[in-house]
Amino acid sequence: MKLSFLEPLYTQRGPFASVYLDTSRDGAIEDPDAAVQLRWRRLREALMAEGADRDSITAVAGTVGGDADVPGTHGRAVFTAHGHLALLDELPAPPARDTAHFGTLPDTMPLIVQHAPGIPYLAVHVHYGGRHSTDAVGTVRIEAEAGLWPLTRVTPGHRVDQEIPVADWTHAAGEVGRELEGHARRIDVETVFVAGDVWARGILVRRLPAALRGRVTTVDGAGESEPGRALMEQCLERLFTGRMAAHDRALLDAFLAERARGGAFAEGLAPAVSELQRGRVKALFLNDHPESPLRLWAGPEPGQLALAEEELRSYGIREISEERADTALARAVVGTRAELVVVPEQELRLSEGVGVLLRYTDPRLP
């Protein structure tokens, strides 16, 4: 996963307020606005206890309640620096727990995890309930969305909504297919899900451009789509659970191949830190351990991280802070233009939850 969406955040200097807040409005809560405000008051107290300045707290408060138009269960990640909003992102699911932190580096790992697996996809729902014949009366309705899962749940992708007379469907399906291919190409979709009436969707699939047709999976039971949420959301959640994006899977396969032959890889916190210091990491692999006690020391620049404070001081670095390991690692990944892959433990358990695929090996080493 490329973390370019975090680059604007890391161009700013801390300290940062990092807030993760459940802002769900799913109908299960009698007064969701009051519930959100109550959660925020608790987090505001936590920020004050950590020494956050008044302007930073005010900046966060200005965002609370700003996503009232997003239905269903979701959350918000808010980052401020020096009293100004630094980054605001909708979360496709509520945070595991509401948290607030004030410190030198932003706490971005929970946000990164919510962006995973980051699968580009196209969902198409073909609505038709009439007679299976082109001389029937009625219309075929096409709903489609090109998006990035799971973010599309709260940040809609490009949508298509058309109604076409049944008599024109055989010809029009080819035009619809070419339009869908254009939307799919813009985000390089890796899979296309087509649901709906078997006859009508079959005509569409057969007339899709070859590049798109080879990525099609037909599905049943797409369910109704809630306004403001992802098209076929419940169906996609079932299909994507436990799945990695193809790009991340290729990086993980490359890591496993290098590990098998003792090549361009490293595993464990200390070796990973060493490689990040030298800017040699192509991809960092992490098991998500929000409860991990592992800590690192960090300086002002992304590559300035170490297991011991003395190491950074020996380089003449004076501004040093102790951070959660994943917080410091995430900044180093962004700053060195590496990629980060969140690896489910059932997929691969890494030593200390960390591994790296290197850009190259050191020719001086055997």
N, C-alpha and C positions, 0 to 999 in steps of 0.2 A: 504494500500500500504506500503510495506517495503521500507525503504529509505537507504538500504545498499550501494547504488551507491554513496551516499554522504559521507560515512564514511571517505574515504581518504582525502576529503576536510577538514573535521572538526578535523582531527588529526594535522592540521597545525595551526600555530598562525598567526593572522592578524597583520597589517591591510590588507584587501583584496580589490582588484579591481574586481568589478562584472559588466560584460558587456553583454548586450543582443542586438544582431544586426541582422537585416533582411539581409540575404545573398541570396535572391531569384534569380533564373535564369530561369524564366518561359516563356521567349519569348515575354512578354509584355513590357519589358524594352529594349530600343535600344542598350545600352551599359551597361550591368549589372555590369561589373567589375568597371567601373567608378562610377556607382551609389553606389556600396558597399564602395568604397574608400571615397566618399563624406560623406556617413553616418558615417563612422569611424572617419573622421576628426572632425565632430561635437561632437562625443562622446569623442574623445581625449581632446578636449577643456573643456568638462564638467569634465573629470577626473582631469585635471590640475587645474581647478577652485576649486575642492574639496581637493586639496593638494596631489594628487598622485605623487609618486616619478617617476623619469625618467625611472628607470629599470622596474617598473611595467607597465608603458605605452608601453615601448619597447616590453615587453613580450606579451602584448595583440596584438600589431601591428604585431608581428610575426605569429599570427594565421589568420589574415584577408586575405581572398582570398584562404585559404587552403582547402576549400570545393567546389572548382570550378567544380568538377566532379559530384556533387549532383545536379540533375536536378529539375526543378519545384520550387514551393514556399516553403521556409523553412527559418531557421535562425540558429544562433549559440549563445551558452552561454559560456562565457569565464571567468574564475576566476584565478587571480594571487595573490601570496603572496610573499612579499619581493623580487620582481623582477623575480620570477619563476612561470611557469605555474602550477597551482594547480588542475584545472579541466577544461576539454573541452568537450562539449556535443552538438551534433546536435539537433536542434529543429525541430519537425515534421511540425510546422507551424511558420510563421514569428511572432516575438513578437508583442503584441498589439501596442507597440511603442518602438523605440530604446531607451535604457537607459544605463547609466553608473553611478556607485556609488563607492566611495572609503571610506571605513570605517572599524571599528573593526571586524564586522561580515560579512560574505558573504550574499548577497541578493539572497537566493535560492528559494523563493516561486514561482516566475514565471517559474522556471525550473521544480519544482514539479508539478505545474498545467499542464505543457506540457507533463509530463509523464502519467497523468491520462487520461483515466480510467485504463490503464495498463492491458488490457484483453488478456490473452494467447489464441491463436486461430490457426486454420489450415484452409487455403484456398486452394481449389482444383478446377482447371479448366480443364474439359475434352473436348479436341478439336476433333471433328469429323464431317464430312459433307457428308458422303457417304450413301450407302444403309444400312438399318437396318437389316443386316444379317451377320452371321459369315462366310459366303462363299463369302462376298464382297471383292473387291480388295481395298487396301489402308491401312492406318495406323490410329491408335488412339494415340493422343498425350496427355500426362499428364503433366500439370504444377501444382506444389504445393509449398506452403510456410508455414512454421510454424513460427509464430512470436508473438510479443507483440504489441498490438495496443494502441496508434498510432505510437510508435517508429519505427515500421517496414517501415513507409513511407520514412524514411531517413537512417535507419540502417537495411539492409536486414536481414531477418531471414534465416533459413536453407531452401534451394531450392531443388526441385526435378523436373527434366525435362527429360521425356522419350517418345520414340515413339515405338509403339507395333503394329505388323500386326493385322488387324481386325480378321483374322482367329484364332489368338492366344489369343484374348482379353478375352474371357470367362475364360480361365485358368489363364492368366497373371494377371487379375484384383485382384485375391486373393493374389498374391505375392506383387503387388503394395500396396494393403490394409495393409498387414503386415509391409511393409516398412514405410508407413505413420504412422502406430500406434507407431512405434519406435520413430519417430521424435516428435509425439504428446506427448508421455509419458515423454520425456525429459523436456518439459516445462509445463506439466500438463494442456493441453488445456481444455478450458471449452466449446468450441463450434467449430463445423466443418461446413464450408460452401462449398457446392459442386455446381458448375455451369457448363454449357456447354450442349452438345447434350443430350437430354432426354434419348434416348435409351442407349448410351454408359455410361453415368453417372449412370443410373439405375443399370447396371450390376456391376459397381464398388461399389455402395452403398450396394447392396445386399451381396457383398463378403467382405465388411469391417469386421474386428473383432468386436464382439458384443459391447465391451466397447466404441469403436469409433462410431459404427453405431447408438447408442442411443443418440449421441450428434449432429447428422447431421441435417442441414437445407439446403434444395436445393433452389437455387436462380436462377433467370433469369436475363439476361442483365448484365453480368459481365463486359462487356466493354473491350477495349484493354488496356494492361498493358504497361506503359511507362518504358523503360529501366532505371534501377537504382532506381525505385520506387517500392512500395509494389504491389504484385500481387493482382489484382481485387481491387485496391485502391478506386476507385470511388464508387463501390458497397459496400465495407466495411464501407466507411464513412457514407453512408446512414443507414446501419444496426446498426452501433455502436453509432450514435449520440444520446446523452441523456442517454446512458446506463452505468451502473456501473459494475465493475468487480464483479463476484460472491462472491469472498472473502471479498471485501469491503462491499457488500450488506449484507453479513452475520454479519459483525461487526456492521453495522448500525442497523440491526434488533435487535441485542443483546443490543445496546445502548437504542433503543426505548423500549424494554422490561424492562430494568432496570429502565428507567425513569418512566414508567407506574406504577411500584410497589415501587418507591422510594428507589431503591437499589444502586448498584455499579456504579453510574454515577455522573457527575457534569456538569453544564452548565453555561456559562458566563466566562468572562476573569479572574476575580479574583479567583473563585473556581478552574478553570483549572490550573492557575499558582500555586496555593497551592498544588494541587495534583502532578504536575510535580516536584515541589521542593522536595517532599517526594518519588519520583520515583514510584508512584502507578498507573501510567497511562498505560493501555494496548493499547488504540487507541485514537488519537486526531482527532476530526472532525472539519473541517473548511469550512465555506462558503468563496469562493474566493472574497475578497474585496480589490483589489489593490489600491483603493482610500481611504482606511480606515485611519483615523487619530490616531487610537489607538497606544500607545507607551508603551514599557516596559524598565526596567533597567536590564542590564545583567552584570555578572561578568565573569571571565575567564573560569569557568566550566559550562557544559550544564545545570545543575540543579540550577545554580545561576541566577535566574531571579525574578523580583519583580515589583510591581506596583509603588513603591516609592524608590528613591535612598537611603533614610535613613534606610530602612529595610536591604539592603545589607551591608551598612556601620556598622550597629549594629552587624553583624556577623564577623566583622573584615576584610571585603573584601575591597581592596583599588582600584583595577583596575576595574572601572565601566564605562559603556557607555550607553547612551540612544539609543534605537533601535526601528525600526518598530516592532509592536507586532508579526506579522507573521514571521519575521526574527528570533526573539529570540525563538519563539515557535518551529520553524522548527529545530533549533539546539538542543533544549531540547529533542525533539522527537528522533532524531538520537542518542544523547548521552545517553538516558535512554532505548534504544532498544525498543521503542514503535513503533506503526504504525500510519500513517497519512492517513486520508480519506478526499478527496475533495468532498464536498456534494453540488450538485446544489441547489440553493435556492428554485427552484420549487419543489424539492424533500423534503427538510426540511429547514426551516429558524430557525437558532440557535440564542439564545440570545447573542448579541455582536459577532455573527458569530462563536462561539466557543463552543465545547462540548467535554467531555471525557468519555470514558468507562474505568472503573477501573479494575485493576487486582484482587482486593479484597476490602472488606469493613472493616472499622475500628471496631473491636469487642466492643470497648468501647462506640461506639455511639448507641443510641436506634434504 
